[in-house]
């Protein structure tokens, strides 16, 4: 083995850095760090995991620092300054290696929307509220379900919808939007409406509220383009900040948010179908807030001559990174801190079970064995064991004068 040599020493630190910085797969970086101690030290000392995260998702640059939260955190600062600094680099490498795997994971996506924060305008609240866009169908209980903007004479006036995701950290890949399509109010429909709504005020209210639904020519209230923003709220979002039947939303103003990602504009078809807008790359939504910008009105309503935008359904497809990763913005400076909650290896048994559960198993068995010995000493332990193991099955009493046992129920 005298002729063995280290590739890093032969190539030199500068050239080695260029080679390792060219790796674009987190698995390759993990394999490289497992080659030898010198390679692992080189990968960790140069922060290649964090650099790779930034290349995959530039939003990672918004984290001012990364913190590992574990039961052994109290012992992390013990030792010399060099040892403490090295342990800090090791923890950072561990955190960003896990984040890298999450960012490129092939796991399936699901709808991440949790609640509605608000819309830039609403024509008739709450009947045409943004909350209707969470319904998968444009008909609910025989009524049209959609959000409608306020009317505008200028078709260039934009609108926006703001949603809260189920986690502060989500990897978003795709957003789906379905424009709403109105329906012609023919004579038969109007006659049925007249019969169902006996009072003239009810009929007027029905036609007024569903004005976007009953239109000549089956209009589609789509837009020319859509754009997406992702970020976090500057203030804590409380229950009164979300849209309900009684609350139209008080936090929809753009200056209440910090946007860490802005997508390019996507053209929207003038069709009432669930249209998919795939982002150019996976986006890390830091803060769990998504804003959908609707640009360029195309449909004018004949009743008042104003332009409207109507949306029946919205989905934000991605993967939440909680509970292992979390966001902390509680610092006075408003900095974003990435928190990592690893599984404590000291609490996990080799077979994957909890060591606490494993420790409880012998005591449970000893208690059960002691109960058996006690029952055996009493002379009637067979029946008691069966009753214990097969409860609540009822057993027939044994007949001492009979050689055959009666079957149990």
C-alpha positions as CSV (number, residue, x, y, z in Angstrom):
1,X,0.0,0.0,0.0
2,X,3.1,2.3,-0.2
3,X,2.0,3.6,-3.6
4,X,-1.4,4.8,-2.5
5,X,-1.9,8.5,-2.6
6,X,-4.8,10.9,-1.9
7,X,-6.5,12.5,-4.8
8,X,-7.1,15.8,-3.0
9,X,-3.4,16.1,-2.1
10,X,-2.3,15.3,-5.7
11,X,-4.8,17.7,-7.3
12,X,-4.4,20.5,-4.8
13,X,-7.0,22.5,-2.8
14,X,-8.0,24.9,-5.5
15,X,-8.6,22.4,-8.2
16,X,-10.3,20.0,-5.7
17,X,-12.6,22.8,-4.7
18,X,-13.6,23.4,-8.4
19,X,-14.3,19.6,-8.8
20,X,-16.4,19.3,-5.7
21,X,-18.3,22.5,-6.4
22,X,-19.3,21.0,-9.8
23,X,-21.3,18.2,-8.1
24,X,-25.0,18.8,-8.6
25,X,-26.4,15.7,-6.9
26,X,-26.6,15.6,-3.1
27,X,-26.0,11.8,-3.1
28,X,-22.7,12.4,-4.9
29,X,-21.6,14.8,-2.2
30,X,-22.5,12.4,0.6
31,X,-20.6,9.6,-1.1
32,X,-17.6,11.8,-1.5
33,X,-17.6,12.7,2.1
34,X,-17.6,9.0,3.0
35,X,-14.5,8.1,1.1
36,X,-12.0,9.0,3.9
37,X,-11.6,11.3,6.8
38,X,-9.6,13.8,4.8
39,X,-12.4,13.9,2.1
40,X,-15.1,14.3,4.8
41,X,-13.1,17.1,6.4
42,X,-12.6,18.8,3.1
43,X,-16.3,18.7,2.2
44,X,-17.4,20.0,5.6
45,X,-14.8,22.7,5.9
46,X,-15.7,24.2,2.6
47,X,-19.5,24.1,3.1
48,X,-20.3,22.3,-0.1
49,X,-23.7,21.2,1.1
50,X,-24.9,24.7,1.8
51,X,-23.5,25.8,-1.6
52,X,-25.3,23.0,-3.4
53,X,-28.6,24.0,-1.6
54,X,-28.2,27.6,-2.8
55,X,-27.6,26.4,-6.4
56,X,-30.7,24.2,-6.3
57,X,-32.9,26.8,-4.5
58,X,-31.5,30.3,-4.3
59,X,-34.1,31.1,-1.6
60,X,-31.8,29.2,0.8
61,X,-29.6,32.3,0.9
62,X,-32.3,34.0,3.0
63,X,-31.4,31.9,6.0
64,X,-29.0,33.8,8.2
65,X,-28.0,30.7,10.1
66,X,-29.0,27.0,10.6
67,X,-29.5,25.5,14.1
68,X,-29.8,21.9,15.1
69,X,-32.2,21.3,17.9
70,X,-31.6,18.1,19.9
71,X,-31.4,16.8,23.4
72,X,-27.6,17.0,23.3
73,X,-27.5,20.7,22.4
74,X,-26.4,21.7,25.9
75,X,-23.1,19.9,25.3
76,X,-22.4,21.4,21.9
77,X,-20.3,24.4,23.1
78,X,-17.9,22.4,25.4
79,X,-14.3,22.3,24.4
80,X,-11.7,24.5,22.7
81,X,-12.7,27.2,20.2
82,X,-11.3,25.1,17.4
83,X,-13.4,22.1,18.4
84,X,-16.5,24.2,18.9
85,X,-16.0,25.8,15.4
86,X,-15.6,22.3,13.8
87,X,-18.7,20.9,15.6
88,X,-20.6,23.9,14.3
89,X,-19.4,23.2,10.7
90,X,-20.4,19.5,11.1
91,X,-23.9,20.4,12.3
92,X,-24.3,22.8,9.4
93,X,-23.2,20.1,6.9
94,X,-25.7,17.7,8.4
95,X,-28.6,20.2,8.2
96,X,-27.9,21.3,4.6
97,X,-27.3,17.7,3.5
98,X,-30.8,16.8,4.7
99,X,-32.3,20.0,3.1
100,X,-30.6,19.1,-0.2
101,X,-32.2,15.6,-0.2
102,X,-35.6,17.2,0.5
103,X,-35.3,19.7,-2.4
104,X,-34.6,17.0,-5.0
105,X,-36.8,14.3,-3.5
106,X,-38.9,12.5,-6.1
107,X,-41.8,12.0,-3.5
108,X,-45.2,12.9,-4.8
109,X,-46.7,16.3,-4.3
110,X,-50.0,17.2,-2.8
111,X,-52.1,20.4,-2.2
112,X,-50.3,22.4,0.5
113,X,-52.9,25.2,0.9
114,X,-54.2,25.4,4.5
115,X,-56.2,28.7,4.7
116,X,-57.0,31.8,2.8
117,X,-55.4,35.1,3.8
118,X,-57.4,37.3,1.5
119,X,-58.0,38.7,-2.0
120,X,-57.3,42.1,-3.4
121,X,-61.0,42.7,-4.0
122,X,-64.3,40.7,-3.8
123,X,-67.4,41.5,-5.7
124,X,-70.0,40.0,-3.3
125,X,-68.7,38.8,0.0
126,X,-69.1,36.1,1.3
127,X,-71.0,34.5,-1.6
128,X,-68.0,35.1,-4.0
129,X,-65.3,34.8,-1.4
130,X,-61.8,33.5,-2.0
131,X,-62.7,30.5,0.3
132,X,-64.7,29.1,-2.6
133,X,-61.5,28.5,-4.5
134,X,-60.6,25.7,-2.0
135,X,-63.6,23.7,-3.2
136,X,-62.6,21.2,-5.9
137,X,-65.8,21.7,-7.8
138,X,-67.4,24.8,-9.3
139,X,-70.8,23.7,-8.0
140,X,-71.6,23.2,-4.3
141,X,-75.1,22.3,-3.2
142,X,-76.5,23.2,-6.7
143,X,-75.0,26.7,-6.4
144,X,-72.0,28.1,-8.4
145,X,-68.8,28.2,-6.3
146,X,-66.1,30.8,-7.3
147,X,-64.3,33.9,-6.3
148,X,-65.1,37.1,-8.2
149,X,-63.0,40.3,-8.2
150,X,-64.6,43.7,-8.2
151,X,-65.4,45.2,-11.5
152,X,-63.0,47.6,-13.2
153,X,-63.3,49.8,-16.3
154,X,-59.6,49.4,-17.0
155,X,-58.7,45.8,-18.1
156,X,-55.1,46.2,-16.9
157,X,-56.0,46.5,-13.2
158,X,-54.5,43.4,-11.6
159,X,-56.0,41.2,-8.9
160,X,-54.3,38.8,-6.4
161,X,-55.2,35.9,-4.1
162,X,-53.1,35.1,-1.0
163,X,-53.0,31.7,0.7
164,X,-51.4,30.3,3.8
165,X,-49.7,26.9,3.4
166,X,-49.8,24.1,5.9
167,X,-46.1,24.5,6.8
168,X,-43.6,27.4,7.1
169,X,-41.3,25.5,4.8
170,X,-42.6,23.9,1.6
171,X,-41.0,22.8,-1.6
172,X,-43.4,24.0,-4.3
173,X,-43.3,22.5,-7.8
174,X,-46.5,23.5,-9.5
175,X,-49.6,25.7,-9.1
176,X,-53.0,24.9,-10.7
177,X,-55.8,27.4,-11.4
178,X,-59.2,27.0,-12.9
179,X,-61.0,30.1,-14.3
180,X,-64.7,30.2,-13.8
181,X,-67.2,29.8,-16.7
182,X,-70.6,31.5,-16.6
183,X,-73.7,29.9,-17.9
184,X,-76.4,31.3,-20.2
185,X,-79.6,32.1,-18.5
186,X,-82.1,30.7,-20.9
187,X,-85.9,30.7,-20.5
188,X,-86.0,27.3,-18.8
189,X,-83.4,28.2,-16.3
190,X,-85.1,31.5,-15.5
191,X,-88.5,29.8,-15.2
192,X,-87.0,27.3,-12.7
193,X,-85.4,30.2,-10.8
194,X,-88.7,32.0,-10.7
195,X,-90.5,29.0,-9.3
196,X,-87.8,28.3,-6.7
197,X,-87.6,31.9,-5.6
198,X,-91.2,32.9,-4.9
199,X,-90.4,36.3,-3.4
200,X,-89.4,39.1,-5.8
201,X,-86.6,40.3,-3.5
202,X,-85.2,36.8,-3.3
203,X,-85.2,36.6,-7.1
204,X,-83.4,39.9,-7.5
205,X,-80.9,38.9,-4.9
206,X,-80.3,35.6,-6.6
207,X,-79.7,37.2,-10.0
208,X,-77.5,39.9,-8.4
209,X,-75.3,37.6,-6.4
210,X,-74.9,35.1,-9.3
211,X,-74.4,37.8,-11.9
212,X,-71.1,36.3,-13.1
213,X,-72.8,32.9,-13.4
214,X,-75.8,33.9,-15.5
215,X,-74.5,35.6,-18.5
216,X,-75.1,35.4,-22.2
217,X,-72.7,33.4,-24.3
218,X,-71.1,31.3,-21.5
219,X,-68.3,33.8,-20.7
220,X,-65.0,32.6,-19.1
221,X,-63.6,35.1,-16.6
222,X,-60.0,34.3,-17.2
223,X,-56.8,36.5,-17.4
224,X,-54.0,36.9,-19.9
225,X,-51.1,36.0,-17.5
226,X,-50.5,34.8,-14.0
227,X,-47.5,35.3,-11.7
228,X,-46.6,33.8,-8.3
229,X,-44.9,35.2,-5.2
230,X,-43.8,33.3,-2.2
231,X,-42.6,34.5,1.2
232,X,-43.5,35.2,4.8
233,X,-45.7,37.6,6.7
234,X,-44.0,40.4,8.6
235,X,-46.4,40.1,11.4
236,X,-47.8,36.9,13.1
237,X,-50.9,35.6,11.3
238,X,-53.7,35.3,13.8
239,X,-57.2,33.9,13.4
240,X,-58.6,37.4,12.6
241,X,-56.2,37.7,9.6
242,X,-57.8,34.7,7.8
243,X,-60.9,34.8,5.6
244,X,-64.1,33.5,7.2
245,X,-67.8,33.9,6.4
246,X,-67.7,37.0,8.7
247,X,-64.2,38.3,8.0
248,X,-63.0,39.3,4.5
249,X,-59.4,39.3,5.6
250,X,-57.3,42.1,7.0
251,X,-53.8,41.2,6.0
252,X,-53.9,41.0,2.2
253,X,-52.0,44.3,1.6
254,X,-48.7,43.6,-0.2
255,X,-46.6,45.6,2.3
256,X,-47.5,43.0,5.0
257,X,-45.3,40.4,3.4
258,X,-41.6,39.8,2.4
259,X,-41.4,38.0,-0.9
260,X,-38.4,35.7,-1.3
261,X,-39.4,34.3,-4.7
262,X,-41.1,35.9,-7.8
263,X,-41.9,33.7,-10.7
264,X,-41.9,34.6,-14.4
265,X,-45.3,35.4,-16.0
266,X,-47.2,32.4,-17.4
267,X,-49.8,32.8,-20.1
268,X,-53.3,31.5,-19.2
269,X,-55.7,29.8,-21.6
270,X,-59.2,31.2,-22.0
271,X,-60.6,27.8,-20.9
272,X,-62.6,26.7,-17.9
273,X,-60.2,23.8,-17.0
274,X,-57.7,23.2,-14.2
275,X,-54.6,24.7,-15.8
276,X,-51.2,23.6,-14.6
277,X,-48.3,26.1,-14.2
278,X,-45.1,24.2,-13.5
279,X,-42.3,26.3,-12.0
280,X,-38.9,26.4,-13.7
281,X,-37.4,24.6,-10.7
282,X,-38.4,23.5,-7.2
283,X,-39.0,26.6,-5.1
284,X,-38.5,26.7,-1.3
285,X,-41.4,28.7,0.1
286,X,-39.9,30.3,3.2
287,X,-42.7,31.5,5.4
288,X,-45.6,29.5,4.0
289,X,-47.4,32.3,2.1
290,X,-48.2,32.2,-1.6
291,X,-49.6,35.1,-3.6
292,X,-51.2,34.5,-7.0
293,X,-51.2,37.6,-9.3
294,X,-53.8,37.7,-12.0
295,X,-52.8,40.0,-14.8
296,X,-54.9,41.3,-17.7
297,X,-58.6,41.1,-17.6
298,X,-60.3,39.7,-20.7
299,X,-64.0,39.4,-19.9
300,X,-66.5,42.3,-19.6
301,X,-69.8,41.8,-17.9
302,X,-72.8,42.9,-20.0
303,X,-74.8,44.0,-16.9
304,X,-72.5,46.9,-15.9
305,X,-69.9,47.0,-18.7
306,X,-67.0,46.3,-16.3
307,X,-64.2,43.8,-16.5
308,X,-64.1,40.9,-13.9
309,X,-61.9,38.0,-13.0
310,X,-63.4,34.8,-11.6
311,X,-61.6,31.7,-10.3
312,X,-63.3,28.5,-9.2
313,X,-60.3,26.5,-7.9
314,X,-56.7,26.8,-6.9
315,X,-54.0,24.3,-5.9
316,X,-50.5,24.8,-4.7
317,X,-48.7,21.5,-5.2
318,X,-45.6,20.6,-3.2
319,X,-44.2,18.9,-0.1
320,X,-44.1,20.3,3.5
321,X,-40.7,20.0,5.2
322,X,-42.1,19.9,8.7
323,X,-41.7,18.5,11.3
324,X,-37.9,17.9,10.8
325,X,-37.3,21.4,9.4
326,X,-38.9,24.6,10.7
327,X,-38.5,28.4,10.3
328,X,-37.8,30.8,13.1
329,X,-38.4,34.5,12.5
330,X,-38.8,35.5,16.1
331,X,-35.5,37.4,16.3
332,X,-35.7,41.1,16.7
333,X,-33.7,41.7,13.5
334,X,-36.3,39.7,11.5
335,X,-33.7,37.2,10.4
336,X,-34.8,33.8,9.1
337,X,-33.3,30.9,11.0
338,X,-33.5,27.4,9.7
339,X,-34.1,24.9,12.5
340,X,-33.4,21.1,12.2
341,X,-35.0,18.6,14.5
342,X,-33.1,15.3,13.9
343,X,-34.0,11.9,15.4
344,X,-32.0,11.4,18.5
345,X,-30.0,8.2,17.8
346,X,-29.7,7.6,21.6
347,X,-33.5,7.1,21.7
348,X,-33.7,4.7,18.8
349,X,-33.1,1.0,19.0
350,X,-31.2,-0.9,16.3
351,X,-34.4,-2.3,14.9
352,X,-35.9,1.2,14.5
353,X,-38.1,1.1,17.6
354,X,-37.9,3.5,20.4
355,X,-35.5,2.5,23.2
356,X,-38.1,3.6,25.7
357,X,-40.5,1.1,24.2
358,X,-37.8,-1.5,24.1
359,X,-37.0,-0.9,27.7
360,X,-40.6,-1.3,28.7
361,X,-40.9,-4.7,27.0
362,X,-38.9,-6.8,29.6
363,X,-40.8,-5.2,32.5
364,X,-44.1,-6.0,30.7
365,X,-43.1,-9.6,30.2
366,X,-41.9,-10.0,33.8
367,X,-45.2,-8.6,35.1
368,X,-47.1,-11.0,32.8
369,X,-45.0,-14.0,33.9
370,X,-45.5,-13.1,37.6
371,X,-49.2,-13.0,37.0
372,X,-49.0,-16.5,35.4
373,X,-47.1,-17.9,38.4
374,X,-49.7,-16.4,40.8
375,X,-52.6,-17.9,38.8
376,X,-50.8,-21.3,38.6
377,X,-50.4,-21.3,42.4
378,X,-54.2,-20.7,42.7
379,X,-55.0,-23.9,40.8
380,X,-57.3,-22.4,38.1
381,X,-54.8,-20.7,35.9
382,X,-55.8,-22.3,32.5
383,X,-59.2,-20.7,32.4
384,X,-57.8,-17.4,33.6
385,X,-55.1,-17.3,30.9
386,X,-57.7,-18.0,28.2
387,X,-59.9,-15.3,29.6
388,X,-57.0,-12.9,29.6
389,X,-55.8,-13.6,26.1
390,X,-59.2,-14.1,24.3
391,X,-61.3,-11.5,26.1
392,X,-64.2,-10.6,25.5
393,X,-65.0,-14.1,24.2
394,X,-67.2,-16.0,26.7
395,X,-66.4,-19.6,27.7
396,X,-68.9,-22.3,28.8
397,X,-68.4,-23.7,32.2
398,X,-66.6,-27.1,32.2
399,X,-68.6,-30.1,33.4
400,X,-66.5,-32.2,35.8
401,X,-68.7,-35.3,35.3
402,X,-68.2,-35.2,31.5
403,X,-65.2,-36.4,29.5
404,X,-66.0,-34.0,26.6
405,X,-65.4,-30.3,26.7
406,X,-68.3,-28.1,25.5
407,X,-67.4,-25.9,22.6
408,X,-67.0,-22.2,23.5
409,X,-69.1,-19.5,21.8
